[in-house]
Amino acid sequence: MSETNPDLTVNAENQTHWNQPDHRRHGFHNLHRHTRYGLSFRANCVMTLQKRMDLRIADMESVHRLTSLPWFSAMAVVRGSDVLFERYAPSFGPDRPHSIMSISKTFINLVIGSLLEDGKIDLGQQIAHYLPWIGSGYASATVQQVLDMDVANDYSEDLGDLRSTTYAHEEAVGLRLPADPTHEHTMRSFLATISSPDTTNRTGRADYKTANTDVLAMIAEAVSGRPMRSYLADIADAAGIEGCLYITADREGFPNTGCGVCVTARDLARYGSLFVRRGKGIEDRQVGSASFIERSLVGGIPMGAPRDWVRYSNQTNTDGRWIGHGGFGGQYMLADLVSGVVGVFFSVVENREGNDSNYHVRIIKMLEEIGRLDFEA
């Protein structure tokens, strides 16, 4: 006798059990356990942190408001080796990994930057040059267009439409059971199905698609001859994470860099510090490119309202001062490259679609404000 896996079953609205409003909080706090396939990484050395609480942060009205909401899970603010602020929901804790969803995309900024430094990739080259098997949805687009979410194709990330392509993408990375039990997509086979009569994005705004990140990860493997898991191991070591870096994967073990990472709040802050240090990790381990990070601060295209003061650039968000990214469900990481402050916020939006754009703006504005505080040298 058998029954389908209860965490990964899909309801009549096309939502997986772990991602339904009543179960999403538990799902985000335990996604590293729910996914069908996954990898994990631990650093050989840990970046040491010490508490040096800055009570100005604790006194901020925005911090009071956002950390008191029922959606809140965790918040950590780090500068160098100092923990300036830390708070956790009663149902969570400092040693608990949390899904960071699309903050995972920033890993690709470090990977592509390294490939540029090594002369292994041309950002002006078309995707088909590196991935001859790719479908029309990406073949004629350039690497730079994909980096900046500047591609038009039939992949839809409309979270309000529970039949949009992003939910089918979940099947390829083990976040839901396959609709057809006799055929389960891998990342490669899924990406090849994306099509377009014209990949030119004429909206003037970022056209956000998680599949873009996975295309870039495939290119990284193709041009380097290294598996993506090796890059992730390097990044975990450079960041000096204390716990495990978990990441979901497809059936073949290809990691889901688009939205698959789960880490603790402190470890995400350790990781964000890599951007402050321009890709240099502990023990001088270089995993990104300083020049590419600087280019990311000035490049990109505007995001849509209500985040239209922010640009999407090289798999990051930026306003020219900070680099960061948000995650589906209510996460954000912001690294202020001027003050050196890294702010991390975890929460779980419990509405139907798991998204609230205005709520995300409030988180970004709070982290921006913290980054601009006057800190001692």
N, C-alpha and C positions, 0 to 999 in steps of 0.2 A: 504494500500500500504506500501511497505517497500523496503529497499535496504541494501546490506551488508555494514558493518562498513568500511568506506573508509581507515582508518588508518591501519586496520588489514588485508586488502585484500592481496592476493598473486599474483604476476605477472607470466608471462610465464617462467621466469628463476627461479622461486621458492623463490623470495624475497618478504618479507612483504613490504607494502608501506612505513612505517616509517623507514625501514632499507635500502631503495634504495638510491644510492649516492646523488641524488638531494634533498632528504627529510631526510637524516640521521641526519644532524645537528639539525634540528627541532625535530626529533625523540628522540635523546639523551637528548636534553634540556627539553623534555616534556614526557619522558617515563612513569613517575608516573601518567600521565593523560591518556596515550594511552592504557595501559594494561587493559585487561578485568577484572582481579581480583587483589586485592592488600590489603596490611596492612600498617598501619603507626604507628609510635611510637614517643613520645616526652619525654624528660627527665624531672624529677621533679626539678632538680637543674642544672644550666648551668656552665660549666667550663669557668671562665672568661679569656679573652684574652686582651692583650694590645699591641699596636703597638710600636715596637722598631726596626725600619727598619735598616737592615744591608746593607749598600750601596755596599759592596763587591759583594753581590749576584746580585744586579741590574747591576753592571758593568761587570759581566761575559759574555763573548762572546756567550756561549751556551745558556744562558738565553735570551739574545737579539734575537738570531736567532730563537729559538723555540717559544717564545712568540709573534713573529712578523708574524708567518705563518698563512695562512687563516684557517687552521684547529684548531687553538688554541681557548680554551674556558676560562680556569682559571688556576692559579697557586698560591699556598700558601705554605709558609715555617714557621713552628712553632717550638720553643724550649721552653719547660716549658709553661709558660703563655705568652710568647712573640711571637708576629707575626713579623718575621724577614724580610719577603717579601710577597707581595701580588700584583697580577695583574689580570685583567679581560679583555676579549674581549668586544668590544662595544656592541655586541649582547647578552652579558651575564651579570652577576653581582654577588655580594657577597651573596645575599639572594636567589639565584636560585639553586635548586637541579639539579644535573647532574647524569645520569646513570654512575655507576662505574663498571658495568659488572662484570668481574671475580675477581676484588678486593674483592667482596662479599665473596669469598671462605675463606678468612682469618678469618671470624667470626667462622668458624668451628674449627680452631686451638684453640680458646679460649674455645669453648664448650667442645671439646674432652679433653683438658687439665683439665678442671674442673671435668669431669667424672673420669679421671685418679686419681686425688687427692682424690676423694670420693670412689675409689676402685670399680667403677661400670662397668669398661670396661677393657678388656684384648686385647692389640694391636696385639698379636700373634694369636688370635682366628679367625676362619674363619667367613666370612660374614653370611653364612647360619645358624650359631649358633644363631645369633641375629635376622636374618630376614629369617625365614623358607620358606617364599613365594618367595624369590628372584630367578631369573633365573640362568642359567649356566654361564652367563657372569660375575657373582660375587660370586656365591655360595662357590667356593673353595679358593677364594682369602682371604688374611688376612686383618684385619683392617689396619695394618701398610702399606701394599702394596697399599691399596686404598688411604690412607693419602698421600703417596708419588707419586701418579700417576704412579704406577708400576704394572699396570694390563693390560692384553691383552684381548680384546673382540671385538665384531663387532660394537661397538659404534665408529663412526668416527667424529673427529672434524677438518676435512680438510676444512678450510674456503674458499679455492679456488674452492671446489666442492659444488655448491649450492644445490646438492641433498644429501649431507652427513647427517648423523643422527642428528647432532646438530641442524639442521633446523626443523626436525620433533619434536625434544625436545621442541621447542618454542610453539608448539601446546598445550603441557601438562601444560604449565605455563601461558597460556593466552596471549602470545605475537603474536599469529596469529590465524586466524579462522581455525577450524578443517577441514581437507580434506573431511571427511565424517560427515556431519551435524548431523547424527543420532548416532554418537559415538565419544565422546570426551575423550581422555585420561586424567587421573589424573596422578600426579607424580608417585604414587605407581604402577599403571597399566602400565605406560610407562617403568619404570625401570625393571619391571618383564619380559619385552620382550627382553631385551639385553641378548645375548647368546655368548658362546665361547666353543670350544672343549678343550681349554687349556688356563687358565688365566695367565700363566707364561709369563712375559715380557722379551724377550731375546735380546732386542735392546741395552741394556746398557744405555739407555736414558729415560727420563720421557716420558710416553705415555699419553699425556694430554687429559682428558675427563671430561667435566663438570658434567656428570652423576655421577662421583665418589663422588662429594661433596654432592649430593642429597642422595646418599646411606648412607653416614656418618650421615647426618641429620636425616634420618629415624632410624638409629641405636641409635642415641642420645635419640630420643623419646622413643624407645622400652626399653632401659635399665634404663631410669630415671623415666618414667611415666609422664614426663612433656612435654607439647607441645613446639615445637621449638619457637613459638611466645613468650613464657615466657622467654626463653634465650635471644631473641632479645631485649625484654623490659629491661632485666637486663643490657645488654651491652649498650643500649642507655642511661640508667641512669648512669652507671659507666663512660661512655665517657663524659657525661655532654653536649650532643649536644644541640645547641640553636634552630635549626629548627626542621623539621620532618625528621625522618628516614623512607623513603618509601621502600617497598619491594613488588615485584610482587609475585603472588601466583597461585596455581592451583584452580580448581573449588571448591575443598573441603576446601580451605583456608590454604593448606600447603605451607609455604613460600619458595621462590626460592633462597636458599642460594648460589647456584652455580653462579648466575649472575644477581640477581634481585634488588640490593640495589640502591637507588637514594638519594644523600645527597649533601649539599653544600661543597665547597672546605674547608672552615674552619672546618666544622663538621667532614669531613673525616680526617683532621689533628688532631682534638680532639680524634677521634677514634684511629688513629695510635699511639697516645701518650700512649695508654694502653699497647702497646708492649714495649715501652721505659720503662714504669713503671712495666714491667713484670706481666701484667694482673691486676694491682691494679688501680682502678679508683678514681674519686673524692669521698670524704668522706669515704675513705678506703674501697670502694666496690670492692671485689675481683671477677673477672669474668673469669679469665684464670689461668693457672698454671705457676709460675716462672720457675720451673724445666723443664716443657714441652717446654716453649719458649727457654730455654737454650739448650735443646736437639735438638730443631729445627734448631738452628744455626750451629750445627755440623753434623746433619744427612742428609738424602735425597740422591737423585741420580742426575747426571748431566742433565741439560736441553739440548735440541738440539741447533745446530748453528742457528743463530749467538749469542745466549745467553749461550754458553757452558761454560762460567766461573761461571755461576750461577747454584745452585742446587735447585731442587724442594723438599721441606721438610715439611711434616705435614701441607699441604695446604697453604704453603707460598713459596716465592722465597727467597734465601739467598746466600750470599757470605762468610758467617762466621762472618761478622761484622753487617750487616743490615738484617732486615726482611722486605719483601714487596710483592707486587703482581701487575701484570698488568691487564688491562681490554680490551676486544675487542673494537676496534674503536679508541684507543689512550689514555687510562688512565694509570696512575701509582701512587702508594703510596709506599714510602720508609721510614722506620723508622730506623735510625742509632742508634743502641743500645749502642754505645760508646760515641758519642757526644750528644745524646739525641735529635737530630734534626729529625723532620718529614717533608718530602717534598711531596707535592701533585700536580699532573699535570693532567688537564682535556683537552682533545681535541677530535676531531671527524674526522677520516680519511675518505675521500670522494671518494675513489676508488671503484671498483666493489665489492670486497670482504670485504671491511671495515677493512683491516689489512695491515700493513707494518712492517715486523719484524725488518728491519734496522732502521726504524724510532723509534720504541720502544727502541732499544739499545741506541740511542742518548738521549732519555729521561732518561733512567736509569743512563747513564754515567754522565749526568748533575746533577741529584739528588745525586749520589754518591759523586761527587766533592763538592757539597754544604755541605754534611754531614761531610766531612773531613776538612772543614775550621777550623782554630784555634779560638775557641770561649772562651770567658772569663768564668771562673767558676761561 
